[in-house]
Amino acid sequence: MLECSACGGTHDAAGLPGVCESCGQPYLVRYATTPSPSPEAKRLLGERRWNMWRYREWLPLGADEAPVTLGEGATPLLPTARLGARYGLRDLWVKDEGKNPTGSFKARGLAVAITRATRAGARRFVVPTAGNAGVALAAYASRAGVAACVFAPSCTPPVIRSQIQSFGAELVLIDGHIGDCGAAARAYAAEHGAVDVSTLREPYRIEGKKTLGLELAERLGWTLPDVIVYPTGGGTGLIGMWKAFQELRASGWVLGAPPRMYSVQSSGCAPVVKAFDEGADRCAPWPDPVTVAAGLRVPAPLGDRLMLRALRESGGGAVAVSDTQLTAAARELQTQEGIDAAPEGGATLAAVIALKECGTLSGDERIVLFNTGAGWLYRG
């Protein structure tokens, strides 16, 4: 079943649902069994391959259904002792999503979205992208044998543009930001009957991103860290983990409080930070968004309500860092720890440094940063 995240209206999960027809807000997937899944499913994990589909009972996948997959998930959780020592953080980790197929965390969400939509009969897809989602859609559409069209800003890095085209997708460059690409993608979907897999305009990308939280819990022995610092553009990763932690606690797979979650944005495009600081429950569109971190250049995220709710319910917050800070921090991750961080990954380290300096974070807490993509995608 699908439940509207705003008005509570429900929708059958069959077919190709978009946003709520009543209020236009995103749907969330709800499962038939509560709590779900059973403790028996936890035992079965020991018999399964290390990829995100090992958590199939947590995902919208039938018992005998094969997903559209390229082996996504099971990314490394890396201790960063040198950087931790430099900044007075005893227990600092990086979850490196750059090791996914297509080089970013977008692989998780698009794998689930393509799996569900092709099962419902979809043969053509479209997405607006700041970069990584377009590469992921192109690859998974190719894997499923369906067509894909990607709308991207003309400033998208050349390597990412090349990757999108190399998988056989149609690439359309737009003079503007991702909001402009979103409008073009919706027009394309209406004209060509394509499924729009934009962030939160279909319900299943969140379920793929939910595996970030499931995987983190398992890697830490079914415990949760004290703090998660996450780079936030559209917000599906943040929302997906918040959903995962709720479901894990309801099922009894983990105990204790969920992590405090901190959203990181660039000071050149920080609608979530502004809304959080002002106590608002929605984001005002950010005028003239400018940042080298393409994944953070999202001026009006559809999931604003859900992100702000997750941050506040977890006791976390939101912080903006400059392009200078996030670029320098990405370089530190590369030279000090060997982690090929994207600019968005650099933003998380820059944010942790700032949060530690102002006393928000303790040096004794277990802190997990997310590098959401590979740095090589942004070079060349």
N, C-alpha and C positions, 0 to 999 in steps of 0.2 A: 504494500500500500504506500501511496505517497501522501504526505501531509504538508500543507502550506506552512512555511516558517513564520508567516505573519498572521493570517486570519484563521488558521487551523482547518481550513477546508481540505477535503480528501479527494483523491483521484486514483483510479485503478492504475496499477503499475504497468499494465499491458499497453502496447502501442508505442507511440512516440510523443510522450508528454513534454511540454515546454515549461513555461512558468505558470503560476496559478491564473486561471481564467478570470477569477473574481477580483483579485487585487494586484496581479502582475508581479508578485514576489516569488522567490525560489521555493520549489518543493524540496523536502527532505524525505529520504527513504526510511520507512518504518517496517520492521519485520514482524512476522506473524507470531512468533514465540517470544514470550517475555518471562524471565530473562533469556537471552539468546547470545551465543549458543550454549550447549550443555557442557559440564566438566569433561564428558567423554571426548568432545571435540578437541579439548586441550591435549589429551593424551595422544590423539592421532597426529599431532604436529610432528612428533618424533619420527614418523614414518614418511614424511613428505619432503619434497625438494625445497631448497631455499629460494623461493621467489614469492611474490606477494599473493599468489593464488593459494599458498598454503593455508591462508585464512578464509577459505571459500565459504565456510559457514557464516562468516561475517559479511559476505558480499552477495550482491544480487545475481547469483549463479545457481542454476538448477543442479540437482544431484549428479546427473549424467551429462551435463553440458560442458563442452570444451570452450574455453575463452579464446579470444583473439589475443595472442601473446607473443612477445619477443624476449621473454625472460626477465621482465621488469621486477624491481624490488630487490630485497636482500642487499641493500647498499651498506657500505661499512660505517660503523660508529667508531670514530677514531679519537683516542685520548690525545690531548694537545698539551703535554707537560711543559714544554719550553715557553709557549705563550702564556700558559697558566701561571708559571713562575714569574714571568715578566710583569704580569698585571695583578698578582696577588690573588689568584683564583686556584684553589687547591684541586678542584674536580671539574675541569673544563673539557668538553667533548664537542666534536663536530660530526654531524650526520651528513655524509657526502653523497648527495643525490646526483652529482655529476657523473656517477658511475652507472646510471641507468642507460638502457637503450635510448638512442637519440640525444643523450647527454644532459638530461634534466629530469626533474621531478614530474614534469608534464606527462611523461610516459605512463605513470600510474593512472591518472585520471582518464586519459584518452583511451587506454586499453579497455577500461570498464565501459566507457561511453560507446565505443565502437562495438564492443561485444553485445551490449543490450540493444543498440539500434539496428544492427544488422540482423539480429535474431527477430526483430519486429518487421524486417523487410526493407530497411533503408539501403539505398544504393548510391547515394550522393551526399556529401557532407561539405560544410563550410565553416570557417572559423576566422575571427579577427585575431591578430596576434601581435605581441611585442617582439616575438621571435620564437621562443622555445615551444609554445603550443602549436605553432604552425609546422615545425619540424616533426613533432610527435604525431599530429594528425596525418601528415603526409606519409609517414612510415606505417602507421597502423591501418590507414586506408589501403595502402599497397598490400599489407599483410592479409587484409580481408578481401582484397580483390574488388574494391569499390572506388569511386571517384572522389577527389577532394579538391576544394578551392580555398586558397588562403589569401586573406587581405592583410597586408602589413604596411606599416609606415615606410616611406621612402628612405628614412634614415636607418632602417634595420641593417645590422652588420652584414657585410658581404658573405661571410662564411655561413651564416644562418640562411640567407637567401639561397645560396648555392645548395645547401642541404635540403631545403624544401623542394626545390626543383629536381634534385637528383633522385628523390623518391617518386617522382612522376606527378606531383600535384601542380595544379595551375596556381601561379603566384601573381597577384595583382597588387601593385604598390600604390599607396595613397599619400598624397601630400597632406599630412596631418598626424594626429595621435591615434591611440587605439580606440578612443571613442568614435572618431570618424570612420575608422575601419569597421567598427561594430555596426554602424548605420548602413554601410555598404554591404556588409555580410547579411544583415537582415533583409535588405532589398533583394540580394541574390537568392536567398532562401525562398522568399515569396515567389520570385519569378521562375525558379528552376525546380522547386519542390525539394530542395536540399534540406537536410537536417542541420540546424544551427547548433553547434556544440560549443558556443561561447560560454565563458565562465558563468556558471549558475543559471544558464538558460536551458539547461537540461539537468536532471537530478543525479546523474550517475558519476560525473567526474568527482564529486565530493566523496563518493564511496571508494573510489580508487585512492584518493588522497588520505582517506581514513586509515589506510594501511601504514602510513607513516607512523601513526600513533601505536598501532598494534605491533609493528615491528620493533619500535623503540622499547615498548614494555617487555617484549620477549627477550630482546638483547640484554636488558637490565634485570633479568631473572624475575619477571613479572612484578617489578616495582616501577615507579615513575620518578623522573628527576624532579628536583625542586623548581627548576626554571627552564623554560623554553624561550629562545629568542629566534624570531622568524621574520624573514623579509616579506613584506606584504604589498601586493599589487591588487589583484582581483580577490585574493583571500581564500581560495578553496583549500589550500593546505592548512591554514590556521583553523578554518571552520571544520574541516575533516578531522583533524586531531582532536578538537574540542568534542566532536560527536563520538569519536572513538573512546576517549577517556570516560565519557558518560556511560557508554555501553559496556565498557570493561568493568567499571565499578558496579553497574547494575547486575552484571552476570556473576560477580564475585571472583573474577579472574585476577583483579588487583584490589588492594585495600588502601585506605588512606586518602588524603586529599589529592586532587589533581595538581599538576604543575601550575605555577604562575606563568601566564603566557604574555610575552611582550612582542608587539608588532613594531617592525622597523621600516621606516620609509626614508626617502631622500628629502632633504629640505626643499628641493625644487619641485616636489610633488608629494604632499603630505596631508591628504584629506582626512585620513583616519586619525592621525595624530592631532590635527586641529579639532576634530569632532570630539575626541576623547578628552582633550584638555578643557574644552568648553562645556562638557557634560551633556552633549547632544546625543540623540539616539540615531541620527542620520548624518551622512556626510554632505556638505555643500560641495558642488563641483569645483575642482581646483583650476583656476585660470592659468593658461599658458604653462602647462607642465613641462619641465626641462630637467633631465638627469641622464647621466651616462648609463645608469642601471635601467635598461629597457623594461625589465619586468616590473619595476616600481613606477613606471610612467602610466599610471591608471588614474585619471582625474576624477572619475565618478563611479566607483565600484558598486555593482548591483548588490553585493553581499555586505554592504556597510552595516546594516542592523545586526546581522549575525556576528560579524567580526567584533563590533563594539560590545555586544552582549558577552561573547566569549572572553574578551579581555577583562571586563568588569567582574564577571562571575568567578573567574579564576584568581582574582586579586592581582592581576598583572597591570600592564600599561602600554603606552605607545611612545616611541621616541623617533625623532628625525635626526639624521646625520648628513653632513655635507658630502658632495661628490669627492672632494679632496680627502675627507676622512675615509670614506668607503673604499676608494681606490687604493689608498695607502694600506688599509687593513687587508684587502684582498692580496696585495703584494706580500704582506707579512705571512699570511696563511701559506702562500706559495714558497717563500724563501725559508721560513722558520719551521714549517711542518710538512712541506711537500704536498700540500693540498691545492689542486688547481682550481681556485675559487673564481666564480663569476663575480661581477660587481655586487650582485645581490647578496652573495655569501660574505663578501667583504663588509657589507653594511651590518651584518649581525655582529661581527667582531668589533667594529667601531661602536656599535650600540652598547655592547657589554662593557667596553672600556668606559664609556660615558656613564653608564648606570652604576658601575663600581665606584667611579670617582665621586658621584653625588650621594653615595651611601645607600642606594636602592638595593644593591646586591651585596650579599655577604661573601667573603672569600672562602667560606667553608661549605657553600651550597654546591650541589651537583647541578651544573648548567650545561644545557645542550644547545648548540648553535646549528642552524641548518644552512648548508651551502646548497642552494637549489639547482645549480647548473654548473657545467664545466666551463672553465675560463677560456679554453681554446675556441669555443664558439664565437667569442667576441673579438678575437684577434685576426688580423689579416685583412 
